[in-house]
Structures are given as structure tokens and as C-alpha cells.
Amino acid sequence: MRLDYLSIFPAYFDVLDISLVGKAAINGLVEIHAHDLRDWTHDRHRTVDDTPCGGGAGMVMKPDPWGEAFDEIIGTESDPSVHVIFPAPSGTPFTQSAAAELSSAQRIVFCCGRYEGIDHRVIDYARSMWTVHEVSLGDYVLNGGEVAALAITEAVVRLVPGFMGNPESLAEESFSAGQDGLLEYPLFTRPVSWRGLDVPEVLMSGHHGRIASWRRDESVRLTRERRPDLTDSDSSGIH
Ligand SMILES: Nc1cc(-c2ccc3ccn(Cc4ccccc4)c3c2)n[nH]1
């Protein structure tokens, strides 16, 4: 899997060399390429923004640098196997199932906007050439797309076959299909007693049936408390 990042702050992606994603890069599972959008400007000030047509506050990212960067990084041929991701507050909420779908992609290009956003013709052009995803991380406002690109990268790469040492652990995570779309139950490890707080006895009983039942009950309880929106979905085991 090749991952490209287009941004006016490409150094944001240096962190990928440190983390787990860095290991995947070393193992050849993923290739990481960060690019400075200003490399595709031609004026002395390396300008990437301009005032919004129709007025309004803030600045909008000009289409020209994006188009030239696309030509060089992706090419001028249409290819639906290339996934181009535009993080945006107006995007579709990013989900675990979207991460799972993207984990089989061979090529993902993250377009990280700043200012008030990117000229919409850039997205329209990308849609005419590749498979485009406008995604939101959640209902809160970031200053640009870089943090969202990092989060999406981690969610996707950890699902790439061969990346996780123990793929079985993926099945038990919150939001995974194996968890029936429920939140993960509380976790404990040694010591059994810590600052007057004890591990639930059932977990020390060695009785696998009771342990499984306790964990299920805890997942249902937590999901009902914190994410009632998940309790009605078809994928959840509770209705
Ligand atoms: N989930 C999520 C995504 C973003 C996001 C993504 C890309 C950009 C590019 C510029 N901004 C700043 C901005 C703030 C408010 C309104 C419009 C643009 C971005 C924010 N915020 N929150």
C-alpha cells in the first residue's frame, strides 16, 4: 500500500516514521510519501490561498497547486483504484467499516486542506479521475486535514493483513464485527488487588463460560450507557 500526503505542513507526517506505521513501512507493507503543496506554486511567496468568490471570511486554497501536484504524484490518467481522501468538517463520518474497506486499497492519497478549505473544483476534478472520499473525523472543528489524515492512516494501516502481530485481537475491539458492533468490555491485568481496587472475581474464576457472559453483559451495559445510537443498528447484538 502506497500512502501519499499533500499538505502545506508535510512535517506533520514525520511522526509516521516513529509509530507502528513506521514498522509497517520498514517491513514494506506500506510506503509513505509526504509532499509540500507549495512545491507546486510558482510565485515568490509560494501562494496557495486566495479570497473566497462571493465574499465571506477567511481564505480558500487555490485549485492550481493541487492540480499540478495531482499530475505529478498520481498522474493524468483516470484510475478508480486510487483512493483520494479529503478530510473536511462537512465530510461523511469516518467509521471502522470505512477503514476496513480502505485497508485493501493499493493507493491512498490524503489531501490535507487548511484555511477555510479547498476550492471545490479540486474535489470535482478528483472525482472525475479517482475514487474520492470526503470524510469527517467527528463533530468538532480542527484547523486542517493533517490530524484527520493521521488518524485515518492509523485506523486503516492496522487492518492491513500482516501488520498486526496478533490479528485475533482485532476481532475483539470496539466497533469490530466480532464484537457485534458493541463497545469493548473493561480490561484488567495483574496485580489482582491494586490501591484497594480488585479485579472482578469472575475473571479470576477460570470459568470461561461465566467470563464470556460477564464480558458480554459489560459490553451491552457500556454501549447502552455511552452509545445508545449503536444499540439500534443491525450489526449490534442488542435491540
Ligand atoms: N472532523 C473534522 C475535520 C476538520 C477539518 C478538515 C480539513 C480542514 C481544512 C481546513 N479546516 C479548517 C476549517 C474549520 C472550520 C470550517 C472549515 C474549515 C479543516 C477542518 N475539522 N473537523
Ligand as a Chemical Component Dictionary entry (heavy atoms), coordinates in Angstrom:
data_LIG
# 
_chem_comp.id                   LIG 
_chem_comp.type                 NON-POLYMER 
_chem_comp.pdbx_formal_charge   0 
_chem_comp.three_letter_code    LIG 
# 
loop_
_chem_comp_atom.comp_id 
_chem_comp_atom.atom_id 
_chem_comp_atom.alt_atom_id 
_chem_comp_atom.type_symbol 
_chem_comp_atom.charge 
_chem_comp_atom.model_Cartn_x 
_chem_comp_atom.model_Cartn_y 
_chem_comp_atom.model_Cartn_z 
_chem_comp_atom.pdbx_ordinal 
LIG N1  N1  N 0 -13.806 16.338 11.573 1  
LIG C1  C1  C 0 -13.149 17.494 11.181 2  
LIG C2  C2  C 0 -12.422 17.720 10.006 3  
LIG C3  C3  C 0 -11.973 19.015 10.064 4  
LIG C4  C4  C 0 -11.204 19.748 9.047  5  
LIG C5  C5  C 0 -10.658 19.062 7.935  6  
LIG C6  C6  C 0 -9.998  19.762 6.943  7  
LIG C7  C7  C 0 -9.867  21.149 7.050  8  
LIG C8  C8  C 0 -9.304  22.148 6.213  9  
LIG C9  C9  C 0 -9.468  23.371 6.857  10 
LIG N2  N2  N 0 -10.119 23.152 8.038  11 
LIG C10 C10 C 0 -10.481 24.209 8.989  12 
LIG C11 C11 C 0 -11.945 24.513 8.908  13 
LIG C12 C12 C 0 -12.609 24.794 10.069 14 
LIG C13 C13 C 0 -13.985 25.105 10.028 15 
LIG C14 C14 C 0 -14.646 25.125 8.823  16 
LIG C15 C15 C 0 -13.970 24.821 7.648  17 
LIG C16 C16 C 0 -12.602 24.505 7.693  18 
LIG C17 C17 C 0 -10.381 21.822 8.181  19 
LIG C18 C18 C 0 -11.038 21.134 9.180  20 
LIG N3  N3  N 0 -12.408 19.562 11.208 21 
LIG N4  N4  N 0 -13.116 18.615 11.875 22 
# 
loop_
_chem_comp_bond.comp_id 
_chem_comp_bond.atom_id_1 
_chem_comp_bond.atom_id_2 
_chem_comp_bond.value_order 
_chem_comp_bond.pdbx_ordinal 
LIG N1  C1  SING 1  
LIG C1  C2  DOUB 2  
LIG C1  N4  SING 3  
LIG C2  C3  SING 4  
LIG C3  C4  SING 5  
LIG C3  N3  DOUB 6  
LIG C4  C5  SING 7  
LIG C4  C18 DOUB 8  
LIG C5  C6  DOUB 9  
LIG C6  C7  SING 10 
LIG C7  C8  SING 11 
LIG C7  C17 DOUB 12 
LIG C8  C9  DOUB 13 
LIG C9  N2  SING 14 
LIG N2  C10 SING 15 
LIG N2  C17 SING 16 
LIG C10 C11 SING 17 
LIG C11 C12 SING 18 
LIG C11 C16 DOUB 19 
LIG C12 C13 DOUB 20 
LIG C13 C14 SING 21 
LIG C14 C15 DOUB 22 
LIG C15 C16 SING 23 
LIG C17 C18 SING 24 
LIG N3  N4  SING 25 
# 
